[in-house]
Amino acid sequence: MRFMLLLAILLVSCKEKAHTALPGNVAEVSVTAKGFEPPRIDAAPGQPITLRITRKVAETCADAVDVEGDPVRHMLPLDVPVDIKVKAPPSGQLAFACPMKMVNGAIVVVGH
């Protein structure tokens, strides 16, 4: 039984692939019934990124997004892309989440 549970967890985690934000590109993020897709965006240290977030479901607590260190709460109207300009930190990650912190994602710094 434990083996089946472990296998199910591994299969689900394999589906959650990271998106790599290339220099000059916009990182496209959607709010789906499961949350932010992709939930992880890989970036270079200090890389400027534009998160283009589009809420695709009506019933979600992610009708807005808070970005770590940004005092502005960005409202996410249904089916309307919202661009949020951020800069990847020198190391670690920059988190973003719905106001209730139930739906979240992160820009993760990779490489140096």
DOZAVEX-418344 format. One record per residue (C-alpha): residue number from 1; z, x, y; residue in one letter. Coordinates in steps of 0.5 Angstrom, whole numbers. Example, Ala and Ser with C-alpha at 12.3 -4.5 7.8 and 13.67 -1.06 7.14 Angstrom:
BEGIN
   nr      w      u      v  rest
    1     16     25     -9     A
    2     14     27     -2     S
This chain:
BEGIN
   nr      w      u      v  rest
    1      0      0      0     M
    2      2      6      5     R
    3     -5      9      3     F
    4     -9      3      5     M
    5     -5      2     12     L
    6     -6      9     13     L
    7    -14      9     12     L
    8    -14      2     16     A
    9    -11      6     22     I
   10    -16     12     21     L
   11    -22      8     21     L
   12    -19      4     27     V
   13    -18     11     31     S
   14    -25     13     29     C
   15    -28      8     33     K
   16    -24      9     39     E
   17    -29     15     42     K
   18    -28     19     48     A
   19    -33     18     53     H
   20    -35     25     57     T
   21    -36     25     64     A
   22    -42     30     66     L
   23    -42     33     73     P
   24    -45     28     78     G
   25    -45     22     73     N
   26    -41     15     74     V
   27    -36     14     68     A
   28    -38      6     66     E
   29    -32      3     63     V
   30    -31     -4     61     S
   31    -25     -9     60     V
   32    -26    -12     54     T
   33    -22    -17     50     A
   34    -19    -11     46     K
   35    -18     -7     53     G
   36    -21     -1     57     F
   37    -28      1     53     E
   38    -28      7     53     P
   39    -20      8     53     P
   40    -21     16     54     R
   41    -26     19     59     I
   42    -26     27     58     D
   43    -27     31     64     A
   44    -27     38     67     A
   45    -21     40     71     P
   46    -22     38     78     G
   47    -28     34     77     Q
   48    -30     28     82     P
   49    -31     22     78     I
   50    -33     15     79     T
   51    -30     10     75     L
   52    -35      4     75     R
   53    -30     -2     72     I
   54    -33     -9     70     T
   55    -29    -14     67     R
   56    -32    -18     62     K
   57    -27    -23     59     V
   58    -24    -28     63     A
   59    -17    -29     60     E
   60    -14    -22     61     T
   61     -8    -19     64     C
   62    -13    -13     67     A
   63    -16    -17     73     D
   64    -14    -11     77     A
   65    -13     -4     75     V
   66     -8      1     78     D
   67    -10      9     78     V
   68     -4     14     77     E
   69     -3     17     84     G
   70     -7     11     88     D
   71     -3      6     92     P
   72     -9      1     92     V
   73     -9     -4     87     R
   74    -16     -5     85     H
   75    -18    -12     84     M
   76    -23    -13     78     L
   77    -27    -20     79     P
   78    -31    -23     73     L
   79    -37    -19     71     D
   80    -37    -15     78     V
   81    -38     -8     77     P
   82    -32     -4     82     V
   83    -33      3     83     D
   84    -27      7     84     I
   85    -27     14     86     K
   86    -22     19     83     V
   87    -22     27     82     K
   88    -19     29     75     A
   89    -13     33     75     P
   90    -13     41     74     P
   91    -10     39     67     S
   92     -7     34     63     G
   93     -9     27     65     Q
   94    -10     21     70     L
   95     -8     15     67     A
   96    -11      8     69     F
   97     -8      1     67     A
   98     -7     -6     68     C
   99     -1     -8     73     P
  100      3    -10     67     M
  101      1     -3     64     K
  102     -1     -7     57     M
  103     -8     -5     58     V
  104     -9      2     59     N
  105    -14      8     59     G
  106    -14     16     62     A
  107    -19     21     64     I
  108    -17     27     60     V
  109    -18     34     62     V
  110    -22     38     57     V
  111    -23     46     57     G
  112    -22     50     63     H
